[in-house]
Amino acid sequence: MTREEIQELINSDFHVLKEGVAIKVDGEIVDYIEQLDEKGSPVYVLQDLLNWTDDELQEL
């Protein structure tokens, strides 16, 4: 994924990325992540991904 793609998702009101799918969260993002009870299925906050290196984003 590229920074531009991530920024486009953010601009379209998406908040997190789960299993490669962008999700819009109603309410607090932290509350949404905490209520997920799934192992091995990481959830990424899109805004945080903007701080990742290009190499890290390519692995995503």
mmCIF file as Biopython writes it, N, C-alpha, C and O atoms, coordinates in Angstrom:
data_model
#
loop_
_atom_site.group_PDB
_atom_site.id
_atom_site.type_symbol
_atom_site.label_atom_id
_atom_site.label_alt_id
_atom_site.label_comp_id
_atom_site.label_asym_id
_atom_site.label_entity_id
_atom_site.label_seq_id
_atom_site.pdbx_PDB_ins_code
_atom_site.Cartn_x
_atom_site.Cartn_y
_atom_site.Cartn_z
_atom_site.occupancy
_atom_site.B_iso_or_equiv
_atom_site.auth_seq_id
_atom_site.auth_asym_id
_atom_site.pdbx_PDB_model_num
ATOM 1   N N  . MET A ? 1  ? 0.845   -1.173  0.000  1.0 0.0 1  A 1 
ATOM 2   C CA . MET A ? 1  ? 0.000   0.000   0.000  1.0 0.0 1  A 1 
ATOM 3   C C  . MET A ? 1  ? 0.894   1.242   0.000  1.0 0.0 1  A 1 
ATOM 4   O O  . MET A ? 1  ? 1.977   1.239   0.586  1.0 0.0 1  A 1 
ATOM 5   N N  . THR A ? 2  ? 0.440   2.271   -0.645 1.0 0.0 2  A 1 
ATOM 6   C CA . THR A ? 2  ? 1.232   3.499   -0.684 1.0 0.0 2  A 1 
ATOM 7   C C  . THR A ? 2  ? 0.626   4.542   0.253  1.0 0.0 2  A 1 
ATOM 8   O O  . THR A ? 2  ? -0.533  4.441   0.658  1.0 0.0 2  A 1 
ATOM 9   N N  . ARG A ? 3  ? 1.424   5.528   0.580  1.0 0.0 3  A 1 
ATOM 10  C CA . ARG A ? 3  ? 0.942   6.635   1.413  1.0 0.0 3  A 1 
ATOM 11  C C  . ARG A ? 3  ? -0.240  7.352   0.762  1.0 0.0 3  A 1 
ATOM 12  O O  . ARG A ? 3  ? -1.173  7.782   1.439  1.0 0.0 3  A 1 
ATOM 13  N N  . GLU A ? 4  ? -0.180  7.470   -0.554 1.0 0.0 4  A 1 
ATOM 14  C CA . GLU A ? 4  ? -1.255  8.141   -1.280 1.0 0.0 4  A 1 
ATOM 15  C C  . GLU A ? 4  ? -2.564  7.370   -1.146 1.0 0.0 4  A 1 
ATOM 16  O O  . GLU A ? 4  ? -3.624  7.964   -0.949 1.0 0.0 4  A 1 
ATOM 17  N N  . GLU A ? 5  ? -2.487  6.050   -1.254 1.0 0.0 5  A 1 
ATOM 18  C CA . GLU A ? 5  ? -3.689  5.225   -1.092 1.0 0.0 5  A 1 
ATOM 19  C C  . GLU A ? 5  ? -4.261  5.351   0.317  1.0 0.0 5  A 1 
ATOM 20  O O  . GLU A ? 5  ? -5.474  5.434   0.505  1.0 0.0 5  A 1 
ATOM 21  N N  . ILE A ? 6  ? -3.380  5.364   1.285  1.0 0.0 6  A 1 
ATOM 22  C CA . ILE A ? 6  ? -3.817  5.506   2.677  1.0 0.0 6  A 1 
ATOM 23  C C  . ILE A ? 6  ? -4.472  6.862   2.887  1.0 0.0 6  A 1 
ATOM 24  O O  . ILE A ? 6  ? -5.522  6.953   3.523  1.0 0.0 6  A 1 
ATOM 25  N N  . GLN A ? 7  ? -3.864  7.910   2.361  1.0 0.0 7  A 1 
ATOM 26  C CA . GLN A ? 7  ? -4.431  9.247   2.512  1.0 0.0 7  A 1 
ATOM 27  C C  . GLN A ? 7  ? -5.795  9.349   1.837  1.0 0.0 7  A 1 
ATOM 28  O O  . GLN A ? 7  ? -6.695  10.009  2.355  1.0 0.0 7  A 1 
ATOM 29  N N  . GLU A ? 8  ? -5.954  8.698   0.682  1.0 0.0 8  A 1 
ATOM 30  C CA . GLU A ? 8  ? -7.251  8.692   0.005  1.0 0.0 8  A 1 
ATOM 31  C C  . GLU A ? 8  ? -8.322  8.021   0.868  1.0 0.0 8  A 1 
ATOM 32  O O  . GLU A ? 8  ? -9.459  8.488   0.927  1.0 0.0 8  A 1 
ATOM 33  N N  . LEU A ? 9  ? -7.958  6.933   1.530  1.0 0.0 9  A 1 
ATOM 34  C CA . LEU A ? 9  ? -8.900  6.258   2.427  1.0 0.0 9  A 1 
ATOM 35  C C  . LEU A ? 9  ? -9.287  7.164   3.592  1.0 0.0 9  A 1 
ATOM 36  O O  . LEU A ? 9  ? -10.459 7.252   3.959  1.0 0.0 9  A 1 
ATOM 37  N N  . ILE A ? 10 ? -8.298  7.831   4.165  1.0 0.0 10 A 1 
ATOM 38  C CA . ILE A ? 10 ? -8.561  8.752   5.275  1.0 0.0 10 A 1 
ATOM 39  C C  . ILE A ? 10 ? -9.481  9.876   4.804  1.0 0.0 10 A 1 
ATOM 40  O O  . ILE A ? 10 ? -10.430 10.240  5.498  1.0 0.0 10 A 1 
ATOM 41  N N  . ASN A ? 11 ? -9.202  10.416  3.637  1.0 0.0 11 A 1 
ATOM 42  C CA . ASN A ? 11 ? -10.028 11.493  3.077  1.0 0.0 11 A 1 
ATOM 43  C C  . ASN A ? 11 ? -11.458 11.035  2.798  1.0 0.0 11 A 1 
ATOM 44  O O  . ASN A ? 11 ? -12.383 11.846  2.753  1.0 0.0 11 A 1 
ATOM 45  N N  . SER A ? 12 ? -11.628 9.724   2.612  1.0 0.0 12 A 1 
ATOM 46  C CA . SER A ? 12 ? -12.959 9.152   2.361  1.0 0.0 12 A 1 
ATOM 47  C C  . SER A ? 12 ? -13.620 8.683   3.658  1.0 0.0 12 A 1 
ATOM 48  O O  . SER A ? 12 ? -14.590 7.926   3.633  1.0 0.0 12 A 1 
ATOM 49  N N  . ASP A ? 13 ? -13.083 9.140   4.784  1.0 0.0 13 A 1 
ATOM 50  C CA . ASP A ? 13 ? -13.642 8.866   6.116  1.0 0.0 13 A 1 
ATOM 51  C C  . ASP A ? 13 ? -13.482 7.435   6.605  1.0 0.0 13 A 1 
ATOM 52  O O  . ASP A ? 13 ? -14.254 6.984   7.452  1.0 0.0 13 A 1 
ATOM 53  N N  . PHE A ? 14 ? -12.496 6.715   6.086  1.0 0.0 14 A 1 
ATOM 54  C CA . PHE A ? 14 ? -12.175 5.407   6.637  1.0 0.0 14 A 1 
ATOM 55  C C  . PHE A ? 14 ? -11.180 5.607   7.777  1.0 0.0 14 A 1 
ATOM 56  O O  . PHE A ? 14 ? -10.429 6.582   7.795  1.0 0.0 14 A 1 
ATOM 57  N N  . HIS A ? 15 ? -11.184 4.670   8.731  1.0 0.0 15 A 1 
ATOM 58  C CA . HIS A ? 15 ? -10.361 4.843   9.933  1.0 0.0 15 A 1 
ATOM 59  C C  . HIS A ? 15 ? -9.349  3.731   10.163 1.0 0.0 15 A 1 
ATOM 60  O O  . HIS A ? 15 ? -8.225  3.996   10.588 1.0 0.0 15 A 1 
ATOM 61  N N  . VAL A ? 16 ? -9.733  2.496   9.889  1.0 0.0 16 A 1 
ATOM 62  C CA . VAL A ? 16 ? -8.848  1.375   10.160 1.0 0.0 16 A 1 
ATOM 63  C C  . VAL A ? 16 ? -8.798  0.429   8.962  1.0 0.0 16 A 1 
ATOM 64  O O  . VAL A ? 16 ? -9.657  0.457   8.081  1.0 0.0 16 A 1 
ATOM 65  N N  . LEU A ? 17 ? -7.765  -0.403  8.964  1.0 0.0 17 A 1 
ATOM 66  C CA . LEU A ? 17 ? -7.586  -1.419  7.945  1.0 0.0 17 A 1 
ATOM 67  C C  . LEU A ? 17 ? -7.539  -2.762  8.661  1.0 0.0 17 A 1 
ATOM 68  O O  . LEU A ? 17 ? -6.684  -2.990  9.516  1.0 0.0 17 A 1 
ATOM 69  N N  . LYS A ? 18 ? -8.470  -3.654  8.303  1.0 0.0 18 A 1 
ATOM 70  C CA . LYS A ? 18 ? -8.546  -4.976  8.929  1.0 0.0 18 A 1 
ATOM 71  C C  . LYS A ? 18 ? -8.631  -6.012  7.833  1.0 0.0 18 A 1 
ATOM 72  O O  . LYS A ? 18 ? -9.559  -5.995  7.025  1.0 0.0 18 A 1 
ATOM 73  N N  . GLU A ? 19 ? -7.658  -6.923  7.802  1.0 0.0 19 A 1 
ATOM 74  C CA . GLU A ? 19 ? -7.596  -7.967  6.779  1.0 0.0 19 A 1 
ATOM 75  C C  . GLU A ? 19 ? -7.637  -7.375  5.376  1.0 0.0 19 A 1 
ATOM 76  O O  . GLU A ? 19 ? -8.250  -7.939  4.470  1.0 0.0 19 A 1 
ATOM 77  N N  . GLY A ? 20 ? -6.975  -6.231  5.207  1.0 0.0 20 A 1 
ATOM 78  C CA . GLY A ? 20 ? -6.902  -5.584  3.899  1.0 0.0 20 A 1 
ATOM 79  C C  . GLY A ? 20 ? -8.131  -4.800  3.499  1.0 0.0 20 A 1 
ATOM 80  O O  . GLY A ? 20 ? -8.201  -4.292  2.381  1.0 0.0 20 A 1 
ATOM 81  N N  . VAL A ? 21 ? -9.108  -4.691  4.394  1.0 0.0 21 A 1 
ATOM 82  C CA . VAL A ? 21 ? -10.347 -3.992  4.099  1.0 0.0 21 A 1 
ATOM 83  C C  . VAL A ? 21 ? -10.423 -2.720  4.942  1.0 0.0 21 A 1 
ATOM 84  O O  . VAL A ? 21 ? -10.256 -2.763  6.161  1.0 0.0 21 A 1 
ATOM 85  N N  . ALA A ? 22 ? -10.673 -1.598  4.286  1.0 0.0 22 A 1 
ATOM 86  C CA . ALA A ? 22 ? -10.824 -0.322  4.995  1.0 0.0 22 A 1 
ATOM 87  C C  . ALA A ? 22 ? -12.198 -0.286  5.656  1.0 0.0 22 A 1 
ATOM 88  O O  . ALA A ? 22 ? -13.200 -0.675  5.056  1.0 0.0 22 A 1 
ATOM 89  N N  . ILE A ? 23 ? -12.229 0.187   6.900  1.0 0.0 23 A 1 
ATOM 90  C CA . ILE A ? 23 ? -13.465 0.211   7.680  1.0 0.0 23 A 1 
ATOM 91  C C  . ILE A ? 23 ? -13.672 1.602   8.259  1.0 0.0 23 A 1 
ATOM 92  O O  . ILE A ? 23 ? -12.738 2.241   8.744  1.0 0.0 23 A 1 
ATOM 93  N N  . LYS A ? 24 ? -14.925 2.057   8.196  1.0 0.0 24 A 1 
ATOM 94  C CA . LYS A ? 24 ? -15.305 3.305   8.855  1.0 0.0 24 A 1 
ATOM 95  C C  . LYS A ? 24 ? -15.772 2.947   10.256 1.0 0.0 24 A 1 
ATOM 96  O O  . LYS A ? 24 ? -16.581 2.036   10.432 1.0 0.0 24 A 1 
ATOM 97  N N  . VAL A ? 25 ? -15.264 3.659   11.248 1.0 0.0 25 A 1 
ATOM 98  C CA . VAL A ? 25 ? -15.588 3.365   12.643 1.0 0.0 25 A 1 
ATOM 99  C C  . VAL A ? 25 ? -16.498 4.452   13.194 1.0 0.0 25 A 1 
ATOM 100 O O  . VAL A ? 25 ? -16.192 5.642   13.112 1.0 0.0 25 A 1 
ATOM 101 N N  . ASP A ? 26 ? -17.619 4.024   13.755 1.0 0.0 26 A 1 
ATOM 102 C CA . ASP A ? 26 ? -18.492 4.952   14.465 1.0 0.0 26 A 1 
ATOM 103 C C  . ASP A ? 26 ? -18.019 4.993   15.909 1.0 0.0 26 A 1 
ATOM 104 O O  . ASP A ? 26 ? -17.916 3.951   16.556 1.0 0.0 26 A 1 
ATOM 105 N N  . GLY A ? 27 ? -17.734 6.168   16.415 1.0 0.0 27 A 1 
ATOM 106 C CA . GLY A ? 27 ? -17.257 6.286   17.792 1.0 0.0 27 A 1 
ATOM 107 C C  . GLY A ? 27 ? -15.740 6.306   17.849 1.0 0.0 27 A 1 
ATOM 108 O O  . GLY A ? 27 ? -15.068 6.676   16.887 1.0 0.0 27 A 1 
ATOM 109 N N  . GLU A ? 28 ? -15.219 5.902   18.993 1.0 0.0 28 A 1 
ATOM 110 C CA . GLU A ? 28 ? -13.771 5.929   19.230 1.0 0.0 28 A 1 
ATOM 111 C C  . GLU A ? 28 ? -13.081 4.735   18.578 1.0 0.0 28 A 1 
ATOM 112 O O  . GLU A ? 28 ? -13.538 3.598   18.699 1.0 0.0 28 A 1 
ATOM 113 N N  . ILE A ? 29 ? -11.989 5.003   17.893 1.0 0.0 29 A 1 
ATOM 114 C CA . ILE A ? 29 ? -11.236 3.941   17.228 1.0 0.0 29 A 1 
ATOM 115 C C  . ILE A ? 29 ? -10.683 2.953   18.249 1.0 0.0 29 A 1 
ATOM 116 O O  . ILE A ? 29 ? -10.713 1.742   18.026 1.0 0.0 29 A 1 
ATOM 117 N N  . VAL A ? 30 ? -10.187 3.459   19.351 1.0 0.0 30 A 1 
ATOM 118 C CA . VAL A ? 30 ? -9.615  2.592   20.391 1.0 0.0 30 A 1 
ATOM 119 C C  . VAL A ? 30 ? -10.681 1.638   20.925 1.0 0.0 30 A 1 
ATOM 120 O O  . VAL A ? 30 ? -10.405 0.456   21.129 1.0 0.0 30 A 1 
ATOM 121 N N  . ASP A ? 31 ? -11.889 2.137   21.153 1.0 0.0 31 A 1 
ATOM 122 C CA . ASP A ? 31 ? -12.976 1.287   21.634 1.0 0.0 31 A 1 
ATOM 123 C C  . ASP A ? 31 ? -13.307 0.202   20.620 1.0 0.0 31 A 1 
ATOM 124 O O  . ASP A ? 31 ? -13.567 -0.942  20.993 1.0 0.0 31 A 1 
ATOM 125 N N  . TYR A ? 32 ? -13.299 0.555   19.340 1.0 0.0 32 A 1 
ATOM 126 C CA . TYR A ? 32 ? -13.569 -0.412  18.285 1.0 0.0 32 A 1 
ATOM 127 C C  . TYR A ? 32 ? -12.529 -1.526  18.299 1.0 0.0 32 A 1 
ATOM 128 O O  . TYR A ? 32 ? -12.872 -2.706  18.234 1.0 0.0 32 A 1 
ATOM 129 N N  . ILE A ? 33 ? -11.265 -1.148  18.382 1.0 0.0 33 A 1 
ATOM 130 C CA . ILE A ? 33 ? -10.183 -2.138  18.370 1.0 0.0 33 A 1 
ATOM 131 C C  . ILE A ? 33 ? -10.245 -3.021  19.610 1.0 0.0 33 A 1 
ATOM 132 O O  . ILE A ? 33 ? -10.036 -4.231  19.520 1.0 0.0 33 A 1 
ATOM 133 N N  . GLU A ? 34 ? -10.529 -2.429  20.761 1.0 0.0 34 A 1 
ATOM 134 C CA . GLU A ? 34 ? -10.597 -3.203  22.005 1.0 0.0 34 A 1 
ATOM 135 C C  . GLU A ? 34 ? -11.739 -4.207  21.989 1.0 0.0 34 A 1 
ATOM 136 O O  . GLU A ? 34 ? -11.614 -5.282  22.574 1.0 0.0 34 A 1 
ATOM 137 N N  . GLN A ? 35 ? -12.850 -3.883  21.334 1.0 0.0 35 A 1 
ATOM 138 C CA . GLN A ? 35 ? -13.984 -4.801  21.327 1.0 0.0 35 A 1 
ATOM 139 C C  . GLN A ? 35 ? -13.782 -5.979  20.374 1.0 0.0 35 A 1 
ATOM 140 O O  . GLN A ? 35 ? -14.519 -6.963  20.441 1.0 0.0 35 A 1 
ATOM 141 N N  . LEU A ? 36 ? -12.794 -5.884  19.493 1.0 0.0 36 A 1 
ATOM 142 C CA . LEU A ? 36 ? -12.495 -7.006  18.605 1.0 0.0 36 A 1 
ATOM 143 C C  . LEU A ? 36 ? -11.795 -8.088  19.416 1.0 0.0 36 A 1 
ATOM 144 O O  . LEU A ? 36 ? -10.830 -7.813  20.129 1.0 0.0 36 A 1 
ATOM 145 N N  . ASP A ? 37 ? -12.266 -9.270  19.308 1.0 0.0 37 A 1 
ATOM 146 C CA . ASP A ? 37 ? -11.675 -10.373 20.063 1.0 0.0 37 A 1 
ATOM 147 C C  . ASP A ? 37 ? -11.146 -11.411 19.084 1.0 0.0 37 A 1 
ATOM 148 O O  . ASP A ? 37 ? -11.522 -12.583 19.129 1.0 0.0 37 A 1 
ATOM 149 N N  . GLU A ? 38 ? -10.275 -10.962 18.208 1.0 0.0 38 A 1 
ATOM 150 C CA . GLU A ? 38 ? -9.748  -11.852 17.189 1.0 0.0 38 A 1 
ATOM 151 C C  . GLU A ? 38 ? -8.237  -11.940 17.298 1.0 0.0 38 A 1 
ATOM 152 O O  . GLU A ? 38 ? -7.547  -10.929 17.431 1.0 0.0 38 A 1 
ATOM 153 N N  . LYS A ? 39 ? -7.748  -13.135 17.240 1.0 0.0 39 A 1 
ATOM 154 C CA . LYS A ? 39 ? -6.308  -13.366 17.279 1.0 0.0 39 A 1 
ATOM 155 C C  . LYS A ? 39 ? -5.794  -13.535 15.853 1.0 0.0 39 A 1 
ATOM 156 O O  . LYS A ? 39 ? -6.479  -14.106 15.004 1.0 0.0 39 A 1 
ATOM 157 N N  . GLY A ? 40 ? -4.599  -13.042 15.596 1.0 0.0 40 A 1 
ATOM 158 C CA . GLY A ? 40 ? -3.986  -13.234 14.298 1.0 0.0 40 A 1 
ATOM 159 C C  . GLY A ? 40 ? -4.584  -12.401 13.174 1.0 0.0 40 A 1 
ATOM 160 O O  . GLY A ? 40 ? -4.279  -12.628 12.004 1.0 0.0 40 A 1 
ATOM 161 N N  . SER A ? 41 ? -5.413  -11.462 13.511 1.0 0.0 41 A 1 
ATOM 162 C CA . SER A ? 41 ? -6.029  -10.596 12.509 1.0 0.0 41 A 1 
ATOM 163 C C  . SER A ? 41 ? -5.748  -9.149  12.900 1.0 0.0 41 A 1 
ATOM 164 O O  . SER A ? 41 ? -6.583  -8.493  13.525 1.0 0.0 41 A 1 
ATOM 165 N N  . PRO A ? 42 ? -4.579  -8.659  12.533 1.0 0.0 42 A 1 
ATOM 166 C CA . PRO A ? 42 ? -4.212  -7.311  12.973 1.0 0.0 42 A 1 
ATOM 167 C C  . PRO A ? 42 ? -5.119  -6.224  12.397 1.0 0.0 42 A 1 
ATOM 168 O O  . PRO A ? 42 ? -5.626  -6.332  11.281 1.0 0.0 42 A 1 
ATOM 169 N N  . VAL A ? 43 ? -5.302  -5.194  13.184 1.0 0.0 43 A 1 
ATOM 170 C CA . VAL A ? 43 ? -6.071  -4.026  12.778 1.0 0.0 43 A 1 
ATOM 171 C C  . VAL A ? 43 ? -5.126  -2.835  12.807 1.0 0.0 43 A 1 
ATOM 172 O O  . VAL A ? 43 ? -4.456  -2.596  13.812 1.0 0.0 43 A 1 
ATOM 173 N N  . TYR A ? 44 ? -5.069  -2.092  11.718 1.0 0.0 44 A 1 
ATOM 174 C CA . TYR A ? 44 ? -4.166  -0.952  11.614 1.0 0.0 44 A 1 
ATOM 175 C C  . TYR A ? 44 ? -4.966  0.340   11.558 1.0 0.0 44 A 1 
ATOM 176 O O  . TYR A ? 44 ? -5.943  0.440   10.816 1.0 0.0 44 A 1 
ATOM 177 N N  . VAL A ? 45 ? -4.555  1.321   12.337 1.0 0.0 45 A 1 
ATOM 178 C CA . VAL A ? 45 ? -5.162  2.646   12.278 1.0 0.0 45 A 1 
ATOM 179 C C  . VAL A ? 45 ? -4.522  3.362   11.091 1.0 0.0 45 A 1 
ATOM 180 O O  . VAL A ? 45 ? -3.303  3.523   11.035 1.0 0.0 45 A 1 
ATOM 181 N N  . LEU A ? 46 ? -5.353  3.787   10.148 1.0 0.0 46 A 1 
ATOM 182 C CA . LEU A ? 46 ? -4.835  4.385   8.912  1.0 0.0 46 A 1 
ATOM 183 C C  . LEU A ? 46 ? -3.926  5.577   9.179  1.0 0.0 46 A 1 
ATOM 184 O O  . LEU A ? 46 ? -2.883  5.719   8.541  1.0 0.0 46 A 1 
ATOM 185 N N  . GLN A ? 47 ? -4.312  6.427   10.111 1.0 0.0 47 A 1 
ATOM 186 C CA . GLN A ? 47 ? -3.498  7.612   10.411 1.0 0.0 47 A 1 
ATOM 187 C C  . GLN A ? 47 ? -2.095  7.206   10.874 1.0 0.0 47 A 1 
ATOM 188 O O  . GLN A ? 47 ? -1.113  7.875   10.553 1.0 0.0 47 A 1 
ATOM 189 N N  . ASP A ? 48 ? -2.006  6.099   11.634 1.0 0.0 48 A 1 
ATOM 190 C CA . ASP A ? 48 ? -0.704  5.620   12.105 1.0 0.0 48 A 1 
ATOM 191 C C  . ASP A ? 48 ? 0.153   5.100   10.958 1.0 0.0 48 A 1 
ATOM 192 O O  . ASP A ? 48 ? 1.379   5.214   10.987 1.0 0.0 48 A 1 
ATOM 193 N N  . LEU A ? 49 ? -0.493  4.531   9.953  1.0 0.0 49 A 1 
ATOM 194 C CA . LEU A ? 49 ? 0.256   3.979   8.818  1.0 0.0 49 A 1 
ATOM 195 C C  . LEU A ? 49 ? 1.013   5.056   8.048  1.0 0.0 49 A 1 
ATOM 196 O O  . LEU A ? 49 ? 2.012   4.762   7.392  1.0 0.0 49 A 1 
ATOM 197 N N  . LEU A ? 50 ? 0.549   6.287   8.122  1.0 0.0 50 A 1 
ATOM 198 C CA . LEU A ? 50 ? 1.255   7.371   7.428  1.0 0.0 50 A 1 
ATOM 199 C C  . LEU A ? 50 ? 2.661   7.587   7.990  1.0 0.0 50 A 1 
ATOM 200 O O  . LEU A ? 50 ? 3.510   8.188   7.332  1.0 0.0 50 A 1 
ATOM 201 N N  . ASN A ? 51 ? 2.905   7.096   9.205  1.0 0.0 51 A 1 
ATOM 202 C CA . ASN A ? 51 ? 4.218   7.239   9.840  1.0 0.0 51 A 1 
ATOM 203 C C  . ASN A ? 51 ? 5.148   6.065   9.555  1.0 0.0 51 A 1 
ATOM 204 O O  . ASN A ? 51 ? 6.321   6.104   9.926  1.0 0.0 51 A 1 
ATOM 205 N N  . TRP A ? 52 ? 4.649   5.040   8.912  1.0 0.0 52 A 1 
ATOM 206 C CA . TRP A ? 52 ? 5.469   3.873   8.596  1.0 0.0 52 A 1 
ATOM 207 C C  . TRP A ? 52 ? 6.422   4.198   7.447  1.0 0.0 52 A 1 
ATOM 208 O O  . TRP A ? 52 ? 6.191   5.119   6.664  1.0 0.0 52 A 1 
ATOM 209 N N  . THR A ? 53 ? 7.500   3.414   7.370  1.0 0.0 53 A 1 
ATOM 210 C CA . THR A ? 53 ? 8.436   3.576   6.257  1.0 0.0 53 A 1 
ATOM 211 C C  . THR A ? 53 ? 7.818   2.976   4.994  1.0 0.0 53 A 1 
ATOM 212 O O  . THR A ? 53 ? 6.866   2.198   5.069  1.0 0.0 53 A 1 
ATOM 213 N N  . ASP A ? 54 ? 8.361   3.339   3.849  1.0 0.0 54 A 1 
ATOM 214 C CA . ASP A ? 54 ? 7.876   2.782   2.585  1.0 0.0 54 A 1 
ATOM 215 C C  . ASP A ? 54 ? 8.027   1.267   2.560  1.0 0.0 54 A 1 
ATOM 216 O O  . ASP A ? 54 ? 7.154   0.569   2.044  1.0 0.0 54 A 1 
ATOM 217 N N  . ASP A ? 55 ? 9.127   0.748   3.113  1.0 0.0 55 A 1 
ATOM 218 C CA . ASP A ? 55 ? 9.335   -0.696  3.160  1.0 0.0 55 A 1 
ATOM 219 C C  . ASP A ? 55 ? 8.266   -1.384  3.999  1.0 0.0 55 A 1 
ATOM 220 O O  . ASP A ? 55 ? 7.742   -2.428  3.610  1.0 0.0 55 A 1 
ATOM 221 N N  . GLU A ? 56 ? 7.947   -0.804  5.140  1.0 0.0 56 A 1 
ATOM 222 C CA . GLU A ? 56 ? 6.916   -1.381  6.003  1.0 0.0 56 A 1 
ATOM 223 C C  . GLU A ? 56 ? 5.555   -1.386  5.297  1.0 0.0 56 A 1 
ATOM 224 O O  . GLU A ? 56 ? 4.797   -2.350  5.397  1.0 0.0 56 A 1 
ATOM 225 N N  . LEU A ? 57 ? 5.264   -0.313  4.596  1.0 0.0 57 A 1 
ATOM 226 C CA . LEU A ? 57 ? 3.989   -0.235  3.882  1.0 0.0 57 A 1 
ATOM 227 C C  . LEU A ? 57 ? 3.912   -1.257  2.763  1.0 0.0 57 A 1 
ATOM 228 O O  . LEU A ? 57 ? 2.842   -1.806  2.501  1.0 0.0 57 A 1 
ATOM 229 N N  . GLN A ? 58 ? 5.029   -1.523  2.099  1.0 0.0 58 A 1 
ATOM 230 C CA . GLN A ? 58 ? 5.047   -2.524  1.026  1.0 0.0 58 A 1 
ATOM 231 C C  . GLN A ? 58 ? 4.766   -3.923  1.566  1.0 0.0 58 A 1 
ATOM 232 O O  . GLN A ? 58 ? 4.166   -4.746  0.876  1.0 0.0 58 A 1 
ATOM 233 N N  . GLU A ? 59 ? 5.196   -4.195  2.798  1.0 0.0 59 A 1 
ATOM 234 C CA . GLU A ? 59 ? 4.956   -5.497  3.420  1.0 0.0 59 A 1 
ATOM 235 C C  . GLU A ? 59 ? 3.520   -5.666  3.859  1.0 0.0 59 A 1 
ATOM 236 O O  . GLU A ? 59 ? 3.047   -6.786  4.052  1.0 0.0 59 A 1 
ATOM 237 N N  . LEU A ? 60 ? 2.830   -4.557  4.017  1.0 0.0 60 A 1 
ATOM 238 C CA . LEU A ? 60 ? 1.444   -4.585  4.463  1.0 0.0 60 A 1 
ATOM 239 C C  . LEU A ? 60 ? 0.598   -5.164  3.367  1.0 0.0 60 A 1 
ATOM 240 O O  . LEU A ? 60 ? -0.617  -5.285  3.524  1.0 0.0 60 A 1 
#
